[in-house]
Every structure is written in C-alpha cells, then in structure tokens.
Amino acid sequence: MSAQTATLKPTTGNNARRDFYERIGALSMAPLWESLHQLVPPTPAPKYVPAHWSYDAVRPFLMESGSLITAKEAVRRVLILENPAMRGSACCTPTLYAGLQLILPGEIAPSHRHTQSALRFIVEGEGAYTAVDGERTIMHEGDFVITPTWTWHDHGNDSSQPMVWLDGLDIPLVAMFNAGFAENYGADEQPVTQPEGYSDARFAHGLLPVDWKASRQTSPIFNYPYARTREALERLDKDGPPDACHGHKLRYVNPANGGAPIATMGTFMQLLPKGFASAPYRSTDGTVFSVVEGAGESTIGDTTIRWKKRDHFVVPSWARVTHRADSEAVLFSFSDRPVQERLDLWREDRGGK
Ligand code: GTQ
C-alpha cells in the first residue's frame, strides 16, 4: 500500500462508514462501492442452479393433480418447474417460466388472453387442441405450438387420453417490465372461425399469401409439427457430421422475418447421434430442455444429470455444458436468446475447459 493511499484511508474505518451508510440510508441512498463488483461482475454470476425433473418422478403428481382440481376450476392445471434456488418465484430461470400442464379427456381450459407469450411443447398424448384467435390445432407429441402475446387462447381435450405439455412463458421478463395485462374471454371457448390447418397452408410451406404483411414480430405459423422437424434432423444426420458442441441443431423460425417465432423466446431442436459426446459449450441464455427421444447425460458446471425421454432440465447462463447420448437423442429447448441478441448482449463460448 502506498503512503498516499494510507493517508487517504479514514482512520475511524468501518464504524464511520457504517454510520455514514445509515445516515444516507435514511435518504434512500446506498454506497456503490460496497456492491460494485456484484453489480458489474467480470463474468455472469447467475443466482440460479442446474436442475432436473425426471418424468418418472413428476408424472404421478401430475396425474394426482388431475383428481384434485379440474382444468376449468384451475383455469390452467399446471405444475410449475421452479428453479431450486428461486423457490416461490415461479421462475425456472430469472427470465423464463416453465410448467407442465395436464388436460384430461373431456376437459376445457377456459379462454383468456395476456401480454405474456406462451409456447407449448407436447410431452405426452395425442389429439388435444389449442385454439388461438379463432383457429384450432390438434397437437401431437413433439409439436411446438405458439400462443402469441395478447391472443385469445383456450385448450380442450376431445381425445381419450390425458395430454401433458410443457408451457414456456416469458412471465418473469414481462413482470420485470411491469407490462402484464390479462383478461378473461367471457365464455369457456372462443368461436372457431377458421378451418384446421388454415395458418399451416398459408405460412408453413416456404410461401406466404402474396399480399400478406406482417403486423407483429410473432410467427404466423401456429403449429410446428414434430413430423417435419424430425424429418429435417434425420436428413441433417445423413448428410454430414454433427457440430462438435450442438450435434445437429436447428432453430425454429418465423418465415416472415427470419427471427424467432416468439419475440421473447428462442426455441431449438437438436439431434445427438448415438454415442455422441459434445465439446464444452456455454452461452449467456439460460436454457430449459425437454427430452423428446432417447437417453443420455449432461454435465452442467459441476453437476451431472442423467436424462431420458420426457425429462426436463435447466442449464443456467454461462454454465459450461457437455451432452452425451447413450442412444440417438432429440432435445427441444427454449431460452431468452432473441431478447439478448436484440439488446446486443448475447455471447457464447465454444472453448474447451
Ligand atoms: O396456458 O395460458 O403455464 O396463462 C401459465 C400461465 C399457462 C396458459 C401457464 C398461463 C398459461
């Protein structure tokens, strides 16, 4: 320590500072220098942790919830996947909500709308529907369905089996902006005004209606069916070697602008060939995964989790991750990457250890 610094240091030390903090505290002020390093960390220091929800463990509770409350009474019968380090917050990551929604045969989850955007990723079952702005889509395992911001939506199950899907919403992000609005439709179901497959025909074939103009950032495609996603991944696997970090990884796209189908949430699907072991990877978008096919394990920082079909897990921001596939595996994932990219914040690191 130089002589000059020593003379600048207050002789009364910590007591004088604490007393000073108390006096400025009365004016709702605080000293920056006590928290500067935390506020502007050299690298991301997330306050949430890797976590894993095995479907074998979760499913009995989901089904039990089905006998505790109806979809109608619950409005949305969902078990929230809460980050263990953020209990009570309904957050899976600080910006993303995730939950598993159950809808039993014959049930209706009543119509409402809100400024929060939702994605549905179908985990189990066939044949239930979601209706958005007058159009219904029948859902199958592995389908990715969007519910854009401020659109009326209700869900129903006319099939003979329970249906479970992953709900991904930007609830924490919207809460941070204090931009949440919501209202009920006033009837359980909105009227169906379009035939099934209406948006698929117009927007999901590499074509757009000639005079159509996008009025919002959200994709005009309603349902991205797994059959087509799987076909693309299979073809990629035939055509060449996988990416060292990602395997064969695709991002879902809004065909009208090249961006993410939902402005606030990026969605991805990747195939890991049997025996594939990925190179270490990290990025600033904390990511929620849903295992569509296969089994394997992922090491996230110091935590290793073993996963299989229908399991869910979360990888925090900037945590180094490696995946290993015991059998050919397919992983769906979502994150806040499009928001970070828009804000020039997103970073990745494909480096080694
Ligand atoms: O389907 O509208 O998991 O509003 C949480 C909030 C689902 C929905 C959730 C919601 C919904």
Boltz pocket constraint, residues with backbone or C-beta under 6 A from the ligand:
constraints:
  - pocket:
      binder: B
      contacts: [[A, 76], [A, 78], [A, 99], [A, 101], [A, 114], [A, 118], [A, 153], [A, 167], [A, 169]]
      max_distance: 6.0
